Every structure is written in structure tokens, then in C-alpha cells.
Amino acid sequence: MVIARDIAVIERRKRLVHSADNPGDTVIRPDAADGHCNYRFDPRQGDDRFRKLLGDKEWDGLPAAIQKRFGKRFGPGQSVAYQGVVTRMWFSRAGRILAHLVRLVGGPLPYDTKSTGQPAVVCVTEDTESHGQFWIRQYGRRRGFPQVVHSSKRFDGPTGLEEYVGYGIGMALKLEVGSDTLYFKNDHYFLKLLGMRLRLPRFLSPGELTIGHHELGRGYFAFSLLLEHPWLGRLIDQEAIFVDPVETVHVAI
């Protein structure tokens, strides 16, 4: 269900991309991607893994652009990169402490509020060993090296989709469809140790994590990350806007 707050957020994102006064005045211009981040796509090689997780009815309710992004299958050595900009980065005091603590296990959460307005890049590569996907997210910072977040999505586990962040730490994900949005929501967190998969009790979890992929039109989409704790409330709220890369169609003969 879309509530009033959701509608306001959606409209704010669209205003960032499509200025009401000048439709050509955008945060990220498509021509900035010309000649960069190209990838070769074989239209005969589709990927139905996300569709199977959602089911045909839910999948068909997604915008065509989201279906296209999550319906590509990459071969060995192939990847796609999306360029963008961080538009929001908010932490509560507890959220800031948590973000810095988990840097000890690879830094899977954003931690620098000064990333707002800085470049962002997301790169997706097929993981041929696990038949999943490697995701690399890079967030620019006002000073110092950019933050780089590594994770691996694997089509496995009780929900059919898991995300690993390293050091044996992962979470089971469930997919949901919202208004022009595909949501990835954590079902539970787990730890793989000595060949065992240990499910963490909820009182030890960092909170409920919701990742959103929001379609904005004209080749743009927003990425959102929201972490909420049942006792501490909202901990982290991040958003970035990206543009689709140049696509090179490759047909094997």
C-alpha cells in the first residue's frame, strides 16, 4: 500500500531527475555515460531467476525498465556498471555507531554523511562459481578514498535469495513489489561457521533492512537503503540516483 509519505518521496525523486521548469535539467545527464560503462548484451540470453522468485503476476506488475535490468544474464567476465550520485545520507546516533562498528567486517553499511552530492557507481558481475551475482557499490566522499561495499547475491537458502557480505555473514532476502519499485527485504540474518549455518535471533540482528529499486523514467532509477530497529527506530536512510549505461547489443553468429 502506498501511503502519503511514500507519494511525497516518489515525487521528490522525480523532481531531482526531471526539473519541472526544464525537462533537460537533470542530476545525471544520459550523455555523461556515452562511451563509458558499456556492456555487451545478447538479447537471446535472458535471466528468469528474479522472475521465478517473484512469480509471474508480481513480475508483470513491475515497470518494463526494472524487468529489463533484472532480466539480463551475464556471461563469464561480463558486467554492467551504473553511474549516479548520492542524494541522501542520514544516520541516527545509534546508526552511525553501528555503521562504523561493522567496518570491522568489511563495511557493508554506508558510514559517511558527507557522501551526499558525491558520485556513486554500482557494478554487477556474474558469479560463475555460485551461479549468483557480485555487487560492488562505490560511494564518493568529500575527503579521502571512496567507500567500496562488496557483496554477493546467491540464489539459495530458505527464501531462494541470500546476500553475503563476507566473514561468513549474510542475510536471507525476500522480494516485494511496490509502486514502480522492487524491494529487497531481509527475512533473517545468519552466520556460516565451520560448515554450519547459524540463524541469528532477532534480538541480535541490526534491524530490518529494506533495499528499494525505484523506477523514475527516462533511463533513471533510485536506490534506497533503510535500516530500522524495533527498539532504536530508524538507524540509516540512504538514497542515490543512477542512470542506465549505454547498451551494446551483441548477437552471436
C-alpha positions in Angstrom: 0.0 0.0 0.0 1.3 3.4 -0.9 0.9 6.0 1.9 1.2 9.8 1.7 4.8 9.8 2.8 5.7 7.3 0.0 4.0 9.5 -2.6 6.0 12.6 -1.4 9.2 10.6 -1.6 8.4 9.4 -5.1 7.6 12.9 -6.3 10.8 14.3 -4.7 12.9 11.7 -6.6 11.3 12.6 -9.9 11.8 16.3 -9.3 15.5 15.6 -8.8 15.7 13.9 -12.2 13.1 15.8 -14.2 13.0 19.5 -13.4 9.5 21.0 -13.7 10.9 24.1 -15.2 13.4 22.5 -17.6 12.9 18.8 -18.5 16.5 18.7 -19.6 17.9 19.9 -16.3 18.8 16.6 -14.6 21.1 15.5 -11.8 22.8 13.0 -14.0 22.8 13.5 -17.8 22.5 10.5 -20.0 25.2 11.8 -22.4 27.6 11.7 -19.5 27.6 7.9 -19.9 28.3 7.9 -23.6 31.3 5.8 -24.3 31.6 4.6 -20.7 30.4 1.6 -18.8 29.3 -0.1 -22.0 28.3 -3.8 -21.8 27.6 -6.4 -24.4 24.1 -7.9 -24.2 22.9 -10.9 -26.1 19.1 -10.5 -26.4 18.7 -14.3 -26.6 20.3 -14.8 -23.2 17.7 -13.9 -20.6 17.7 -14.3 -16.8 14.5 -15.5 -15.2 15.9 -16.0 -11.7 14.3 -12.9 -10.2 11.0 -13.6 -12.1 10.8 -17.1 -10.6 11.3 -15.7 -7.1 8.5 -13.1 -7.5 6.1 -15.2 -9.6 4.7 -14.1 -13.0 1.9 -12.0 -11.6 4.2 -9.8 -9.4 6.9 -9.7 -12.0 4.4 -8.5 -14.7 3.4 -5.7 -12.3 6.9 -4.2 -12.4 7.8 -1.4 -14.9 9.4 -2.7 -18.1 12.7 -0.9 -17.3 13.1 -2.8 -14.0 12.3 -6.1 -15.7 15.0 -5.3 -18.2 17.6 -4.6 -15.6 16.9 -7.7 -13.5 16.2 -9.9 -16.6 19.7 -9.9 -18.1 22.1 -12.8 -17.7 25.8 -12.0 -17.9 28.3 -14.5 -19.2 31.8 -15.2 -17.6 33.7 -11.9 -17.3 30.7 -9.7 -18.2 29.4 -6.9 -16.0 27.3 -3.8 -16.1 28.0 -0.5 -14.3 25.6 2.2 -13.3 26.8 5.8 -12.7 25.0 8.1 -10.3 25.1 10.5 -7.4 24.3 10.1 -3.7 21.2 12.3 -2.9 20.6 11.4 0.7 22.6 10.0 3.6 21.2 10.1 7.1 22.1 8.4 10.4 20.8 8.4 13.9 23.4 8.4 16.6 23.0 4.6 17.1 23.1 4.1 13.3 26.4 6.0 13.0 27.9 3.8 15.7 26.7 0.6 14.0 27.9 1.7 10.6 31.4 2.2 12.0 31.4 -1.0 14.0 30.6 -3.2 11.0 33.6 -1.7 9.2 35.5 -4.4 11.2 33.8 -7.0 8.9 34.2 -5.2 5.6 32.0 -2.1 6.0 28.7 -3.4 4.4 26.8 -0.2 5.5 27.4 3.4 4.4 29.1 5.5 7.1 29.9 9.0 5.8 27.2 11.7 5.8 29.5 13.8 3.6 28.9 11.4 0.7 25.8 13.4 -0.2 26.2 15.0 -3.6 29.2 12.8 -4.4 29.5 10.3 -7.3 28.2 6.8 -6.9 28.9 3.7 -9.0 27.3 0.2 -8.9 28.8 -2.7 -10.8 27.1 -6.1 -11.2 29.1 -9.1 -12.4 28.0 -12.7 -12.8 29.5 -15.1 -10.2 30.0 -18.3 -12.3 31.1 -20.4 -9.3 28.0 -19.9 -7.2 25.7 -19.0 -10.1 24.9 -15.8 -8.4 26.0 -12.1 -8.8 28.8 -10.0 -7.4 27.6 -6.5 -6.5 30.2 -3.7 -5.9 28.9 -0.3 -4.7 31.2 2.7 -4.6 30.3 5.9 -2.8 32.4 9.0 -3.2 33.4 11.1 -0.1 34.3 14.7 0.3 37.7 13.7 1.6 39.7 10.5 1.3 39.1 7.4 -0.7 35.6 6.4 -1.7 33.8 3.8 0.3 33.5 0.4 -1.5 30.9 -2.1 -0.5 31.3 -5.7 -1.7 28.5 -8.3 -1.6 27.4 -11.5 -3.3 23.8 -12.3 -4.2 23.2 -16.1 -4.3 20.0 -17.8 -5.4 20.0 -20.2 -2.4 18.6 -20.7 1.1 15.1 -20.9 2.5 13.9 -17.8 0.7 15.7 -18.5 -2.6 17.9 -15.4 -2.3 20.7 -14.6 0.0 23.3 -11.8 0.2 26.8 -12.4 1.6 28.9 -9.5 2.8 32.0 -11.5 3.9 33.3 -13.1 7.1 30.6 -15.7 6.9 27.9 -13.1 7.5 24.8 -13.0 5.3 21.1 -12.4 5.2 18.2 -14.2 3.6 16.1 -11.8 1.4 12.6 -11.8 0.2 11.3 -9.8 -2.8 8.2 -7.5 -2.8 6.7 -5.2 -5.4 5.6 -1.7 -4.6 4.6 1.3 -6.7 7.1 1.3 -9.6 9.5 -0.4 -7.1 11.2 -3.7 -6.5 12.0 -4.2 -2.8 14.6 -6.5 -1.2 13.8 -7.1 2.4 15.7 -9.1 4.9 14.0 -12.2 6.3 16.7 -13.0 8.8 20.5 -12.8 9.3 22.8 -15.8 9.6 26.4 -16.7 10.2 28.2 -19.5 8.4 30.8 -21.0 10.7 32.7 -24.4 10.4 30.3 -25.6 7.7 27.2 -24.7 9.8 24.6 -22.1 9.0 23.6 -20.4 12.2 20.5 -18.2 12.1 20.8 -15.2 14.3 18.0 -14.5 16.8 16.1 -11.3 16.2 17.4 -9.6 19.3 21.0 -9.9 17.9 20.1 -8.5 14.5 21.0 -4.9 13.5 17.4 -4.3 12.4 15.0 -4.6 9.5 16.8 -3.8 6.2 14.8 -2.7 3.1 16.6 -2.0 -0.2 14.5 -0.3 -2.9 15.0 -0.1 -6.7 12.6 2.7 -7.7 11.9 3.4 -11.4 12.0 7.1 -12.3 11.6 7.0 -16.1 13.8 8.2 -18.9 16.6 5.7 -18.0 16.9 6.8 -14.4 16.2 4.9 -11.2 16.7 5.4 -7.5 18.4 3.1 -5.0 17.3 3.4 -1.4 18.6 1.7 1.8 16.6 1.9 5.0 17.6 0.2 8.3 15.1 0.3 11.2 15.5 -1.2 14.6 12.4 -2.3 16.6 13.7 -0.5 19.8 16.0 2.2 18.4 13.9 3.3 15.4 15.3 4.5 12.1 19.1 4.0 12.0 20.2 4.6 8.5 18.5 6.2 5.5 20.4 6.4 2.2 19.4 7.2 -1.4 21.2 7.5 -4.7 20.0 8.1 -8.2 21.5 6.3 -11.2 21.3 6.3 -15.0 21.2 3.3 -17.3 24.5 2.7 -19.2 25.0 2.7 -22.9 23.9 -0.7 -24.2 25.7 -2.5 -27.0 23.6 -5.4 -28.4 25.7 -8.4 -29.3 24.3 -11.3 -31.3 26.5 -14.4 -31.7 26.5 -15.7 -35.2 
